[in-house]
Amino acid sequence: MPSPEFVAVVAIFVLASLTRATFGFGEALVAMPLLSFVVPLQTATPLVALHAMVMSLVVVLQDWQHIHVRSVTRLLVATIAGAPLGLWWLTSIDDRAVKLFLAVLIMVFSTFALIQSRLPKRVATAQRPIDRDRGAYVFGFLSGLLGSAYNTYGPPLVMYATLRGWNPLQFRATLQGYFFAVGLIILPLHASAGLWTPEVWRYFLCAAPVLVVTMPLGRALNRRFSGAAFLKAVHVGLLLIAASLIAHLLMAQGGAA
């Protein structure tokens, strides 16, 4: 009979993979805080990366024609620069500091996005596309830093995609194209750091079958969203995740005291 930990991991990946299949990102933002209740950070990080790689490959094969290749290329170049620093962060710094940084980043980002959605259209879209595209290097570097440390490529990328003004289909496909490409870089780094343990592979093999259900369901849901409703749902969910992560850190600190 499966242990409670294995059941919890599979349940978490049902929710996390459905989120990513629907919105194009968010698996790590859902899975990492919840997995921190069940497994160590050094187990959760490579586990989520392996799971995410499989999801990205499926989406790329389905919707490759909607990927904005130039944006993916620029983001990837900057990610390569940020990834080694993030890996050092993962193996050298207290994971509570990483979690707190992540929670604050999510809250600032999602609050900004929700406020921006209420601005008059002429204000919210005042920036020129070429300026936003040059910003890919900044967002890509932050994604590499956070991604290799905590599998949280999402917040900088979603901010970038929001500024680009992509529709839900292109938003989802382009981010998955990026995730697939960056996974080819991050996974070997995790392996070389000794993070691919037998425990990670056991969890991965137990959780992978949920994709048979969550991938087609998420793809169908993505096509039913309007652009505005799509983004609001993303950011409200992220704020709830960040709040739960901060609450978890406070409870852990209180218990230690």
N, C-alpha and C positions, 0 to 999 in steps of 0.2 A: 504493500500500500504506500502511495507517495507521501512523503513527509509534508508537514504544514508549510515548510519553507518552499518546497517545489510547487505546491498548489498556489501559494501566494505569488511566486514568480510568474507562473503561467497566467494567472488572473491579471496581474499588472501589465503583461505584454498584450493581452486582449485589448485592454483600454488604450495602451500606448500606441499599438500598431494601428488601431482603428483611427486614432487621432491623426497619425501621420498619413495614413492612406487617404483621409478626407482632406486635410489641409496642406499636405506636402511637407510638413515639418511637425515637430512637437513630440516625437516619440521619446527622445531623451528628456525633454522638459517634464513629461509625465512620468516616465519610468525611473529616472535617476532619483528624484526625491522619495518616491515610494519604495524603490529597491533599497534605499539607505536604511529603511526600517528592518530589512530582512537579511541583506548580505553586505559585506564590506565594500567600500568604494572601489578598491582594486579588483574586485570581482564584477561589480556592476558595470564599470566602464568598458572593459573589453566585451562583455556580454551584450550590452546595448549596441556597441559598434558592429558586432557580427550580425546581429538581428537587423540593424538598419541597412547593412550592405545588401542583404537579400531583398529587402523592400525596394531599395533604390534600383536594383537591377530589373525588377519586375516592372516598375513604372517607366524606366527608360525604354524598355522593349515595347511597351504599350504606346507611349506618347512622345517618342523621340522627336517627332516633327514640330512639337511645340516648345522645344528647348531653345533658349536664347544663348547660343554658343559663345558669342563674344563676351557676354557677362560672366558665364561660367569660367572662361579662360582667365579673365582678369582676377576674379575671386580666387581661383585656384593658385595663381602665382603668389598672391599675398598670403594665402593659407600656408603654403610651403614654408614661408619665412616665420610664421607664428607657431607652427606645430611643435618644433623642438622645444621651445620655451614652455609650452603648455605641458609637454611630457615631463620636463624637469619639475614643473609645478606639482604635477600629480604625485611624483615619487619623493618629493622633498619637503612639501608644505603640509601642515595639518589640514585634513580634509574639511574641518569645520570652517576654516577661512575661505576655502573654495566655495563651499555651499552658501556662505553668507554673501560673498561677492556675486554669485550667480543670482541669488534671490533679489538683491538690491538692483542688479542690472535688469532683471526681468520687470520689476515693478516700475523702474524709471522708464524703460522702453515702452511698456504697454500703456502706462499712463499718458505718455507723450502721444502714442498712436491714437488713443481714444479721444484725447483733446483735439488732435489734428483733424480727426474725422468730423468734428463739429464746426470747424472753421469754414468760412465761405470758400467755395471752390476756387475762386481766383487767388486766395491767399494760400491755400493748401497745395496748389499746384504751381506756385510762382517760380520754383527752381527750374532751370533748363535741363533737359534730358542729358546733355553732354556733361554737365556738372555732376549730376547724380551718377553717371556712369564712371567718371573718374573716381568717385567715392568708393568704387568697388574695391580698390586696394586697401583702404582703411577698414572697411567692413570684413574683407577677406582675412586680413591679419588678425582681427579680433576673433573671428570664427576659428582660425587655426589655433589660437591660444586656448580658447575655451573648449574647442572640440577635442583636442588631444588630451586635455586635462579632465574633462567632465562630459564629453560627448554632447556639448551644448553649442553646436554650430548655429542653431536656430535664431536666437535673438538678433545678432548683427545682420544675418541674412534676411530675416523678415523685415527689418527696418529698411534695408537696401531695396528689397522687392516692393515694399510699400511706396517708397519714393519713386520707383520706376513706374508705378501705376499699372502693373500687370493684372490681367483678369485671372480668376481662380484657376483656370486650366493651365495657362502659361506659368503662373505662379508656382503651381504644384510641379509641373514638368521640369521647369528650369532648376528649382531647388533640388529635385531628385537627380538631375544630371550632375549638379555640383556634388551632392552627397556621394554618388557613385564614384566620381573621379577622386574625391578626397579620401574615400575609403580605401582606395588602392594605395594611398600613402600612409594613412593612419594605422591600418591593420598590421603591416609589417613592423611599425614602430612598437605597437603593443606586444607583438610576438617577441621582438628583440629585447624588450624590457622584462620578459618573463611573466607577462600577465595572462597568457593563454594556458591556464591551469586545467587539470582534469575536471575540476568543479565547474569551471566556466563552460566547458564543452557539454557537460551533463545538463546544465541549465538550458543551454542553447538548443540542444536536441529536443528537450521537453517543450520548449516554448515555440519553436519554429512552426509546428503544424497549425497554429492559430491563424497564420497568414492565409491559409486556404479560404477562410471565412472573411477575415477583416479586409483583405485587399480588394476583392470585388465590391464589397459593401461600401468601403470608403470611396472608391472610384465613382460609384453611383451617387453617393451623397455630395461629392465635390461638384458634380454637374447640376445639382439642384440649387446650389447657393447663388444668390446675387453677390456682386462684388462687395457692397457695403455690409451686408449681413455676414458674409464670410469673414471679413476682417474683425468685426466686432466680436464675433464668437471666439475667434482666436485669442484676442487680447483679454477678454473677460476670463477665459479659462487660464491664461498665463498668470493673471493676477491672483487667482485662487491658488494656483500651484505655488507661487512665490510666498504667499501668506502662510500656507501649510508648512513650507520648508522652514521659514523663520520660526514658526511655532514649535516645530520639531527641535530646532537648535536651542531654543530657550528652555524647553522641557529637559533636554539632555544636559544643559548647563546647570539647571536647577537640581537634577538628580545627582550630578557630580559634586555639587556643593553640599 
